Amino acid sequence: MKLNTAMQITSYKKLAQYLRTSSSGQELKLQRGTNAKYLKDYSEDDVIDFVDFDVSATKLCMDERPALSRMLK
């Protein structure tokens, strides 16, 4: 059974990518490159970046990472 075009429902999803540096001397280039393998089939417009700069994974718990907290809400 073919649906009328007006009746078709398209599901639209956004993707989130979380990137973090633990010091000011680090770059996100390697993380972006690794993530690109997984995001290659999606438009850049469908990917929302959440980035924390200078946030140590060992010194701050997850609630103290601003971008991560926004992404998880």
C-alpha positions in Angstrom: 0.0 0.0 0.0 1.5 3.3 -1.0 0.9 6.3 1.3 -0.2 9.7 0.0 2.7 12.1 0.1 0.8 14.4 2.5 0.3 11.5 4.9 4.0 10.3 5.0 5.8 11.1 8.2 9.5 11.6 8.1 11.4 11.1 11.3 14.2 13.6 11.7 17.0 13.2 14.3 20.0 15.2 15.3 23.3 13.7 16.4 25.5 14.9 19.2 29.2 14.7 19.3 31.1 15.5 22.5 34.7 16.8 22.3 37.0 17.7 25.2 40.5 19.0 25.7 42.1 18.7 29.1 44.6 21.4 28.6 45.0 24.6 26.5 47.7 23.1 24.3 45.5 20.3 23.0 43.5 20.4 19.7 40.3 18.7 18.8 41.6 17.6 15.3 42.3 14.0 16.3 38.9 13.6 18.1 37.1 15.1 15.1 38.9 12.8 12.7 38.0 9.7 14.7 34.3 10.8 15.0 34.2 11.6 11.3 34.4 7.8 10.5 31.1 7.4 12.3 29.4 10.6 11.1 30.3 10.3 7.4 26.8 9.2 6.4 25.2 12.3 8.1 25.0 15.9 7.0 27.0 18.4 9.1 23.7 20.2 9.7 22.5 17.1 11.6 25.5 17.0 14.0 25.5 19.2 17.1 28.9 19.8 18.7 29.3 19.9 22.4 32.8 21.0 23.3 34.6 21.5 26.6 38.0 23.2 26.6 40.5 22.8 29.4 38.4 20.3 31.3 40.3 17.5 33.0 38.5 14.1 33.0 40.2 13.2 36.3 39.8 16.4 38.2 36.2 17.3 37.3 33.1 15.0 37.6 30.7 14.8 34.7 28.3 17.5 36.2 31.1 20.0 36.2 31.7 19.8 32.5 29.4 22.5 31.0 29.1 21.1 27.4 28.6 17.6 28.6 25.9 18.6 31.0 24.1 20.5 28.2 24.3 17.5 25.9 22.9 15.1 28.5 19.8 17.3 29.2 
